[in-house]
Amino acid sequence: MHFTWNELHQRAEEMQQIKMVFGFAKKRLSHPLAPLQEKRTGHNNSGENFQHPERLNTISRVKMSAEEILVYAVELGKNSCLYFEELECDALCKEKILHRVLRNVNSQLLVVRPDLNVAAFEDVTDQEMQSGKGMHFSIHCYKTTTPLAGMPVAFSVQVEDKSYYMCCERECGEMIVRFKEGDVPKEIPGESNIIFFKKTFTSCSSKAFKFEYSMEKGMFLAFEEEGCLRKLTLKKLSKDEVDETMKISLSNFSQNENHNL
């Protein structure tokens, strides 16, 4: 969408009222009009060349320190100085929280037992599921500037009166899934070991998903059999491979109702 300079002035007054914030660091540019993409050449009071737009994009790209970043026009301040909000490419901001149980391909539920340091898929009765101990998950969905990677999500679960979040750590050269006591942050400024990208499992299984660890491409949540347990783990997925151990469905706290994110 494009605006004339007068329209932008009016728009800026509206934006001051609702304080649209899209980034973490507000930058005041040295000249309010210089960085915008659509420009025409002019002169300032000192006779120096500068560029200003006939029409302005609400979102524009500028170069700072030889690096292109995305900015959002926020307001006009004193002396008609235009302010921008920087859109951090790796920044994540929480958009919504969904409450679900996680099922594997065998319809077993993921159950977290912090006292045993175990998270595994188990057969659960209706009564046990309604009690929700260690199996009622909060799925924290984040906004992202790179939607093609999948929706960024984080997982947390309530066990008694404590909250635990899912994360990945390297131990003895192997990536493992852990649940640590604490809360999931509302904003994540960069890479994080709690973020997974939700992807459709296959084009034929649109109601099932796989979750790729954000810090290691090709590593997905899965289960592996260890004795009588189907423990939650991270597993490498080869290109074009379909691995049923990575198939996860999201359900309400009812045995019969599945829901997409």
N, C-alpha and C positions, 0 to 999 in steps of 0.2 A: 504494500500500500504506500502511496506517495502523498506528500503534503506540500503546499506552497509555504513560503516563509510565514505569511500571516496565519495560515492554518496551523502551522507548527507552534507559533506563539500561543494561539488559543489552546492547542493540545497540551502544551507545557503547563499551562495554568491548571488544567484538569488533572494532569499527572501529579502536580504538587499536592493536590487534595488527596488523591488515593495512594500516593507514594509507591509507585510501582518499583519494586526492587527485584532485579534479576541476577545480581552478582554479589560478591562479597567485598569488593574494594571499589569505592567511588574514586574516579579519576577526573580531575579538572584539566582539560587539555590546554596547551599554551595559547592556541588561538581556537575559538569555538568552532570555526567552520573549516579549518584546514584539512582534517583527516577524512572527510566524507567522500564517498565514492563518486557521486554525481557532482561535478564541479564546473565552475567557469572562472577564468582568471580576472583578478582585479588588483587594486592597490589600496594599502592602508594609509593612515594619516602621515606616516613617515616616508611614503613613496615606495615602500618595499612591496614586492609582489606577494600576493596571497591568493588562495582559491576559496570560493564559496559556492554553494549549490543554488541552482534555480529551484530545484525540488529536492526534498530530503527523504531518504529512507528512514523509517523508524528503527530499523536494524541495519547497521553498517559494519564494514570491516576496516580497521585501521592498522597501521604498522607502528609498533613501538619496539625500540631496540632491535630492529630488523626482524621482528617476529609478528606475524599477522594474528590478531585476536578479534573476537566478536564482541561488539559493544551495542548497547541499547540507549537511544536518546531518552533522557529522563526529564530534564527541566532546563528552563532558562533562568539563570540567577541574575545577580546585579551586573550592570553594564552589558546586558545581553550575552553573558557568558553561558555557553551551552555545556551542560554536564552530561556525563555518560556513566552507565553502569557496565562494567565488564562482565561478560558471560564466560566463566571459567570452563574450559573444555572438559575437564575431568571432574568438575564439581557435581555433587549429587544432593538433591534436596527432597526430603520425604514428601510424597504426594498423598498416600493413603495407607491404611492398615487393614488387612483382611484377616479374619479368624477362621482357620481351617484345620482339618486333620490331613496328614500325608499318608497316602496308600501306595504300596508297591504293586507290581504286576500280579501278585497273589492275593491282593486285597488286604494284606496285613497292614497294620498301622505302625507308624514310627513312634516309638516310646523312648523318652529320655529318662535315664536314671542317674542323676548326678552323684548319688552316694556310692554307686558302683562304677562311675566314670564310663558308662555304656549308653549308646544310642543304637537301637536295633528295631527292625520290623518284627512285630509280634501279632499272633492271633488274639483278638480282643473281643470280649462280649459287648453287647449293647449297653449293659449296665456299667461296665468298666469304662466304656467310651464316654458315657454321659458324666461320669465322675471327673474325667479329663485329666487325671494326674499324669503329668509329663507327656501328654499327647495333644493338647489343644494349643496349636501354634498360632502366633501372630506373624503374618507375612507383611513386612514393611516394604512398600513399593516406592521407588524413587524416580523423580524426573531425571532425564538425561539428555545431553546434546548429541549422543551417538546411538540413536534408537535401533540401528541395524544390528548392533551387538546383542540385542534382546533387552527385555525390561530388567533393570537392576533391582534385586530384592535382597532383603536380609531376613533371617529367621530368629525368632525368640520363642521361648516356651515358659510357662509358669509351672513351678513345682512347689506345692505348698504355698508359702508366702514369699518365695524368692523367684526372681526372673533370671533366665539364662539365655545367652545369645550363641548362635552357631558361628564358628570361625574355623579357619584352616591354619595349621602350623606344620612346619617341617621338623621331623624328629628322626634322627639317625638316617638322614638322606631320603626319608619317605614322607609324603604329605598325608596328614591325618586330620580327621574332623573332630573338633572338640566343642563342648558347651561350657561357657564360662559365665560365672555370675556377673550380672550387670545389665545395663539398658542399652538398647540400640540408639545411636545418635540420630538427631533430626537432620543434620547436615554432615556430609562427608566431603572434605575439600579435595581429595585425590584418591589414589588407589587404597583399597582396604581389603583386609583378609576376611571380612564378614559379608562381602557382596558376591552374589551369584547372578548370572544372566539367565532369565527364564526363556526357554525356547520350546516351540512345539515339538513333541517327540518325533512324530513323522507327519507327513501331509495326510495320511490316512487315520491318524490318531490325534485329532485336533483338540480333544479334551484331556489329553495326557501331555506331560511336559518332561523336559530334562533340564537340569540346572548346571550351567557351566561356571566353574570357579573363575572369578574375574581376573585373578592374578596369574593364572596359568591356562593358556588357551588349550582346549582339547581335553581338559580334566573336568569330569562331571561327577555329581553326587550319584552314588550307586549303593548297592548292598553286596556284601560278600559273605558266604557261609563260613562260619567258624564254629565247628561243633554243631550244636542245635540252634545257634544264633544266626540271624541274618543282619550283620552289623553294618551300620552306615559308614561309608568310606568314600574316597575319591578314586576315580578310575579313568584311565586314558582311553579315549575313543578314537579309533582309526577312521580315516576319511571314508565316507559312504558305508560305514558299519552301523548296524542296528543292534543295540545291546539292551535286552529286556530288563537287565538289572538296574538300568538308569531310568526306567519308566516310572514316573510319579504322577498320581492323580491327586487333585485337591478337592476335598469334600467338606460340606457343612458337618456339624456334629450330629449327623444322621446317617445311617447305613446306606440310604438309597439316593441321596441327592448330591450330584457333582456340580462344581461351578468353575468356570474359567476365571482367571484373574481379570 
